[in-house]
Amino acid sequence: MKLITLLMVLLFSCQAYADAGGCVVYKAKYVLKNGQSITGLLPLYGYEDYAYLDETTHTNKYCNDKAFQQLINTAFYVHQHKLTFDIYTALHLVRYGKSAIQADNPNPYRCVFTDSSAVTILNLDSIRYTVFLSAETAGWDHPDVGIMLVDSKTSRMMQENDVFNHCGLYHEPVLVQPGSDYYYEFDGYTVLNYNKNISLSELKAEMERISLKIYAPELKYANSKDKNRERIFHQERKQVIAPIMQQLQQKGIILIGVAPVC
């Protein structure tokens, strides 16, 4: 969520997402001090050199055991002042069927998802050493679209099927207050439909129907002056959106958050 000026609102329609750096997905084996080991994927974003690979060699200076272990300490402890980080045993790209490639939107968002059970939280202090395995540039549209965590049933469905059609769900920016030059910009969603019995027009009608419910907590947040509005917003949003997303998933419709970056 952001406050944007009228000029930025006008620019938004022409260039919705600004460059927010690169992203490299590192695969490594983590050998822990308790004798256990785990292999996982670690996406690292940003403008730092570790977020890019050489276009010719498809590597960087962190693509070896020692340098990679130094990297995770620098990226998390030094830069973010944290000891824990997430790794993923698997990441899956959303596949679009021919029916989902629309004339007015030939390049839909490249989205990534994983089973929520595929996430492991590691502590830097628990790692004895790392074994670097591989690195590749992220195949999804980061940071606009984050990694979506779904239950195992939904993950299997998304892995085994192509998106049948898709659309977007957005809310027009609103003035922060009357007479202000600043606008409040709402979060958006890309809507993926795997159900062949739901046409594109029906999908859009369904999103129109739930739009007011989806954005009610954020509208309240945008207009609130309460000092606890951030906490209240997250509580109300979870209470409102989670049930809606579960109902949609039962129909084969997946909502993925899209966060504009300015």
matplotlib code that plots the C-alpha trace (Angstrom):
import matplotlib.pyplot as plt

x = [0.0, 1.4, 0.5, 0.9, 0.6, -1.8, 1.2, 2.0, -1.6, -1.3, 2.0, 0.6, -1.5, 1.5, 4.1, 2.5, 5.7, 9.1, 12.3, 13.0, 16.2, 17.0, 16.4, 18.5, 17.3, 20.1, 20.0, 22.2, 22.6, 22.6, 24.5, 23.3, 25.2, 22.8, 24.0, 20.9, 21.0, 18.4, 18.5, 16.4, 15.9, 16.7, 15.5, 17.5, 16.2, 17.5, 20.1, 23.1, 25.4, 24.1, 20.7, 22.2, 24.0, 26.5, 24.6, 27.3, 28.3, 25.0, 27.0, 28.3, 31.0, 28.8, 28.4, 30.8, 30.5, 32.5, 31.2, 27.6, 27.9, 29.4, 26.6, 23.7, 25.4, 25.8, 22.3, 20.4, 22.5, 24.5, 21.9, 18.7, 19.8, 18.1, 19.2, 16.4, 15.4, 13.1, 14.2, 11.9, 12.1, 10.2, 8.9, 6.5, 5.7, 2.0, 1.3, -1.1, -3.1, -3.8, -7.3, -5.7, -3.6, -5.8, -5.4, -5.5, -3.1, -0.7, 1.8, 0.1, 1.9, 4.5, 3.5, 5.1, 3.7, 4.5, 3.0, 3.1, 4.7, 7.7, 8.9, 11.7, 12.9, 16.7, 18.7, 22.2, 23.6, 22.4, 24.3, 27.7, 28.4, 26.7, 27.2, 26.4, 24.5, 23.2, 21.8, 19.3, 17.5, 14.0, 11.4, 8.5, 7.6, 9.2, 8.7, 5.3, 4.2, 5.5, 5.7, 2.2, 1.8, -1.1, -2.3, -1.1, -4.4, -4.4, -0.7, -1.3, -4.2, -2.0, 0.9, -1.3, -3.4, -3.0, -4.8, -8.0, -8.5, -7.5, -8.3, -7.3, -8.9, -8.1, -9.5, -9.1, -6.8, -8.7, -7.7, -6.1, -8.4, -10.5, -8.2, -5.1, -2.7, -2.0, -3.8, -3.9, -3.0, -4.7, -3.2, -4.2, -4.7, -4.2, -7.0, -6.2, -9.1, -8.5, -12.2, -13.1, -16.8, -16.2, -15.9, -13.9, -17.0, -18.3, -14.9, -14.9, -18.5, -17.5, -14.7, -17.0, -19.4, -16.7, -14.7, -16.5, -15.9, -12.3, -11.5, -13.7, -10.8, -8.4, -10.9, -11.5, -7.7, -7.2, -9.8, -8.8, -6.9, -6.7, -3.1, -3.7, -5.1, -2.3, -2.9, -6.7, -6.3, -4.3, -6.7, -9.8, -8.2, -7.3, -10.8, -12.4, -10.1, -9.1, -12.6, -13.2, -10.0, -10.9, -14.4, -12.8, -10.2, -13.0, -14.2, -10.8, -10.1, -6.8, -6.1, -2.5, -1.6, 0.1, 2.1, 3.0, 6.6, 7.3]
y = [0.0, 3.4, 7.1, 8.4, 11.8, 12.7, 12.6, 9.1, 8.0, 9.2, 7.4, 4.3, 3.5, 3.6, 1.9, 0.1, -1.5, 0.0, -2.0, -3.3, -5.2, -8.8, -12.1, -15.2, -18.6, -20.4, -24.1, -25.5, -28.2, -27.0, -29.3, -28.5, -28.7, -31.4, -33.7, -33.3, -31.8, -30.2, -29.2, -26.2, -23.2, -19.6, -16.6, -13.5, -10.2, -6.6, -4.5, -6.2, -8.3, -11.5, -10.8, -11.1, -13.8, -13.2, -13.3, -15.5, -17.8, -17.8, -17.7, -15.1, -14.9, -16.6, -19.8, -21.9, -23.4, -20.8, -17.7, -18.9, -19.4, -16.0, -14.6, -15.9, -14.4, -11.1, -11.0, -11.8, -11.0, -8.0, -6.4, -7.4, -8.0, -11.4, -14.9, -16.8, -17.2, -19.4, -22.0, -24.0, -27.6, -26.9, -23.9, -24.3, -21.8, -21.3, -22.7, -20.9, -22.9, -21.6, -20.4, -18.2, -16.1, -13.2, -10.7, -7.7, -9.4, -11.7, -11.7, -12.6, -12.5, -15.2, -16.6, -19.0, -21.2, -24.0, -26.3, -24.6, -27.8, -27.1, -24.2, -24.6, -21.9, -22.1, -20.4, -19.1, -20.3, -23.9, -24.2, -26.0, -25.5, -25.2, -27.0, -24.8, -26.7, -24.3, -20.8, -19.5, -16.2, -16.3, -17.3, -15.3, -11.6, -10.5, -8.4, -7.6, -11.2, -13.0, -16.7, -18.0, -20.7, -23.0, -26.3, -29.6, -30.3, -26.9, -27.3, -30.6, -29.1, -26.2, -28.5, -30.8, -28.3, -25.2, -21.9, -21.8, -18.0, -15.1, -11.5, -8.8, -7.4, -3.8, -0.8, 2.8, 5.0, 7.4, 10.8, 10.6, 13.5, 16.1, 18.7, 16.5, 16.0, 12.5, 9.3, 6.0, 3.1, -0.3, -3.7, -5.7, -9.3, -11.5, -14.1, -17.5, -19.8, -23.5, -24.4, -25.0, -24.5, -20.8, -18.5, -15.3, -13.1, -15.2, -14.9, -11.1, -11.0, -13.1, -10.7, -7.7, -9.4, -9.9, -6.7, -4.6, -7.4, -7.8, -4.1, -3.2, -3.6, -1.6, 1.2, 1.4, 1.5, 4.3, 6.5, 5.7, 8.0, 5.4, 4.9, 1.2, 1.1, -1.1, -3.8, -3.5, -3.7, -6.9, -8.6, -7.6, -8.4, -11.9, -12.4, -11.2, -12.4, -15.8, -17.3, -15.7, -17.2, -20.6, -20.5, -19.5, -22.3, -24.8, -23.5, -23.7, -20.0, -18.7, -15.1, -14.0, -10.7, -8.1, -5.4, -2.4, -1.1, 2.6]
z = [0.0, -0.9, -1.1, -4.6, -6.2, -9.0, -11.4, -10.3, -10.9, -14.5, -14.9, -13.4, -16.4, -18.7, -16.6, -13.7, -12.3, -11.9, -12.0, -8.5, -9.2, -10.0, -8.4, -8.4, -7.0, -5.3, -4.7, -1.9, 0.6, 4.2, 6.6, 10.2, 13.4, 14.7, 11.9, 9.7, 6.2, 3.9, 0.3, -0.7, -3.0, -1.8, -3.9, -3.2, -4.6, -5.0, -6.6, -5.0, -7.2, -5.7, -7.4, -10.9, -12.9, -15.7, -19.0, -20.6, -17.8, -15.9, -12.7, -10.2, -7.6, -5.1, -7.0, -4.8, -1.3, 0.6, -1.1, -0.8, 2.9, 3.3, 1.2, 3.3, 6.4, 4.7, 3.1, 6.3, 9.4, 8.1, 5.8, 7.5, 11.1, 11.3, 11.9, 10.3, 6.6, 4.5, 1.9, -0.4, -1.3, -4.5, -6.5, -9.4, -12.2, -13.2, -16.6, -19.0, -21.5, -25.1, -24.0, -21.4, -23.8, -24.5, -27.4, -24.9, -22.5, -24.4, -21.6, -18.3, -15.0, -14.6, -11.1, -8.8, -6.1, -3.7, -1.1, 2.3, 3.7, 1.3, 3.4, 6.0, 8.3, 8.9, 11.5, 10.6, 13.9, 13.2, 9.9, 10.0, 6.3, 2.9, -0.4, -3.4, -6.1, -8.7, -9.4, -12.0, -12.6, -11.2, -13.8, -12.3, -12.3, -9.1, -7.0, -8.4, -7.7, -4.6, -3.9, -3.2, -0.5, -1.1, 0.6, -0.9, -2.7, -4.5, -5.3, -7.0, -8.9, -10.1, -11.0, -13.1, -14.9, -17.1, -16.4, -18.5, -18.3, -16.1, -15.2, -12.8, -9.7, -8.9, -7.1, -8.3, -6.1, -3.8, -2.4, 1.1, 2.1, 0.3, -1.4, -1.1, -4.0, -2.7, -3.5, -1.7, -4.0, -3.3, -3.7, -6.7, -7.6, -10.6, -10.9, -12.3, -13.3, -13.8, -14.1, -17.8, -16.9, -16.0, -19.0, -18.9, -18.7, -15.8, -14.1, -14.4, -13.1, -10.1, -9.4, -9.7, -7.2, -4.5, -5.2, -2.5, 0.1, -0.8, -0.6, 2.4, 5.0, 2.8, 2.2, 5.9, 6.4, 3.8, 5.5, 9.1, 11.5, 14.2, 15.5, 15.5, 12.0, 10.7, 13.2, 12.8, 9.0, 9.0, 11.4, 9.4, 6.1, 7.2, 8.5, 5.3, 2.5, 3.7, 3.6, 0.2, -1.2, 0.2, -1.5, -4.8, -4.6, -4.3, -7.7, -9.2, -8.9, -7.4, -6.3, -6.2, -4.8, -7.1, -5.4, -7.6, -6.9, -7.3]

ax = plt.figure().add_subplot(projection="3d")
ax.plot(x, y, z, "-o")
ax.set_aspect("equal")
plt.show()
